[in-house]
Amino acid sequence: MFRQKEWIFKGLSGTDYPFEIMKKSSDFESIKAIYILTYKHPRGHLAGFVVNPLYIGQTDNLKVALINHPQADCVFNECYNCLHVMKLEADENARRAIVEDLLKANPTPC
């Protein structure tokens, strides 16, 4: 269905942030990352896909962050079906700044 391996999300600053596209059933690594839980669906015949961000967050341990996620009910109700991950070894403050930039341009329901 969807073969693209990377998706670009743009922050309010105009910065493009590349995210690896992963299935929500993947076995996730214990890595520092910024992640976006999304609902991805086809736009129409040969028209590509639409990616709706549902939650944008950052973590020191992606594997732990996704176990019993605090917004699990919300993203489930919003049809969460895909995860986008940007591995980033930067400190927590740098990751938070990127998350804020992304949230200003991509409001989320969760």
Stockholm file with secondary structure:
# STOCKHOLM 1.0

chainA/1-110         MFRQKEWIFKGLSGTDYPFEIMKKSSDFESIKAIYILTYKHPRGHLAGFVVNPLYIGQTDNLKVALINHPQADCVFNECYNCLHVMKLEADENARRAIVEDLLKANPTPC
#=GR chainA/1-110 SS CCCCCEEEEECTTSCEEEEEEEETTSCCCSCCEEEEEEEEEECSTTSCEEEEEEEEEEESCHHHHHTTCTTHHHHHHTTCCEEEEEECCSCHHHHHHHHHHHHHHSCCCC
#=GC SS_cons         CCCCCEEEEECTTSCEEEEEEEETTSCCCSCCEEEEEEEEEECSTTSCEEEEEEEEEEESCHHHHHTTCTTHHHHHHTTCCEEEEEECCSCHHHHHHHHHHHHHHSCCCC
//
